[in-house]
């Protein structure tokens, strides 16, 4: 991120509109029961805001992360940067190793592919949550990130119950990218290098084959061509 961008983020952090959203987010996070809740963390920009704010208000809240490994999700230096930050700041962080591209899914149906891979991806965290009576998942999903998220949040709001049990809380559901970076810049949080390369709106996730999630593919293609070539040969995307 350039110094000019950082300066613009900090300037936005002084705006009344941003501070109204920040106050609303703080109120929502404060209302959460930390003994039955956990943060679903990915080290991406949105979940960084959620994890930091939840820890600030509820210092012992579990922060659980699926770690798909390096460099498919983050690089070794980025992992070290985030783990070191969490340790120094007393986060209750736990990583669950997962082979993001290790599943064999014999299907060309994108919806089925994403449904099955999501279930496998979250299986360890779901088991851990069930074993520890953690029934509320706090996530950094934002309506502006995709059409599907706009529809989900428009239909359910920023708090909703799952049919299978438990609930979800989305404290930054109505935030824009500029709001996210205003929080990151003013709180001096780490961030992944993909945002320096592809811009502050980049998407770090790559679960399925959606064009909206190709940010990580482009990053791998540019910096880790061997990994990108392997994924291409194996019809990962």
Residue pairs with C-beta under 8 A, 6 or more apart in sequence:
1 181
1 191
1 195
1 196
1 200
5 181
5 200
6 185
9 178
9 181
9 182
9 184
9 185
9 186
10 182
10 185
10 186
12 18
12 178
12 179
12 181
12 182
13 19
13 182
13 183
13 185
13 186
18 178
18 179
18 182
21 172
21 174
21 175
21 179
22 183
25 53
25 171
25 172
25 175
26 53
26 57
28 158
28 159
28 169
28 171
29 53
29 54
29 57
29 58
29 138
29 171
30 57
32 54
32 58
32 61
32 136
32 138
32 169
33 136
34 54
34 58
34 60
34 61
36 133
36 134
36 135
36 136
37 58
37 61
37 62
37 134
37 135
37 136
37 137
37 138
37 169
38 61
38 62
38 63
38 64
38 125
38 129
38 134
38 136
38 137
38 138
39 47
39 50
39 51
39 54
39 55
39 61
39 62
39 63
39 64
39 138
39 139
40 47
40 64
40 65
40 125
40 137
40 138
40 139
40 140
41 47
41 48
41 50
41 51
41 63
41 64
41 65
41 93
42 65
42 66
42 73
42 140
42 204
42 205
43 65
43 73
43 74
43 78
43 82
43 192
43 204
44 140
44 192
44 203
44 204
44 205
45 140
45 177
45 180
45 181
45 184
45 191
45 192
45 195
45 200
45 204
46 140
46 141
46 142
46 145
46 172
46 175
46 180
47 139
47 140
48 140
48 184
48 189
48 190
48 191
49 140
49 172
49 175
49 180
49 183
49 184
49 189
50 138
50 139
50 140
50 171
50 172
51 63
51 91
51 93
52 183
52 187
52 189
53 171
53 183
54 61
54 63
54 138
55 61
55 63
55 89
55 90
55 91
55 92
59 90
59 92
60 92
61 92
62 92
62 94
62 132
62 134
63 86
63 91
63 92
63 93
63 94
64 93
64 94
64 96
64 125
64 128
64 129
65 93
65 94
65 95
65 96
66 95
66 96
66 98
66 121
66 122
66 124
66 125
67 73
67 79
67 95
67 96
67 97
67 98
68 98
68 99
68 100
68 101
69 97
69 98
69 99
69 100
70 76
70 78
70 79
71 220
71 223
71 224
71 227
72 100
72 101
72 206
72 216
72 220
72 227
73 100
73 204
73 206
73 216
74 82
74 192
74 204
75 193
78 190
78 192
78 193
81 190
82 190
83 93
83 95
85 91
85 189
85 190
86 93
87 93
94 128
96 124
96 125
96 128
98 120
98 121
98 124
100 121
100 206
100 207
101 231
101 234
101 236
103 116
103 117
103 120
105 113
105 116
105 117
107 113
107 116
110 208
110 209
110 210
113 208
113 209
114 207
114 208
114 209
114 210
117 207
117 208
118 207
121 207
128 134
129 135
129 137
129 166
135 165
135 166
135 167
136 166
136 167
136 168
136 169
137 166
137 167
137 168
137 169
138 168
138 169
138 170
138 171
139 168
139 169
139 170
140 170
140 171
140 172
141 149
141 152
141 153
141 170
141 173
142 149
142 170
142 172
142 173
142 174
142 175
142 176
142 180
143 149
143 150
143 153
143 154
143 173
143 174
144 150
144 175
144 176
144 177
145 203
145 212
146 210
146 212
153 170
153 173
153 174
157 173
158 169
158 170
158 171
158 173
158 174
159 167
159 168
159 169
159 170
160 167
160 168
161 167
161 168
162 168
172 179
172 180
177 200
177 201
180 200
181 200
183 189
184 191
192 204
194 202
194 204
194 215
194 216
194 219
195 202
197 219
197 222
197 223
198 215
198 218
198 219
202 215
202 219
203 212
203 213
203 214
203 215
203 216
204 215
204 216
205 213
205 215
205 216
206 213
206 214
206 215
206 216
206 217
206 237
207 213
209 237
214 237
217 228
217 231
217 237
220 227
220 228
220 231
221 228
231 237
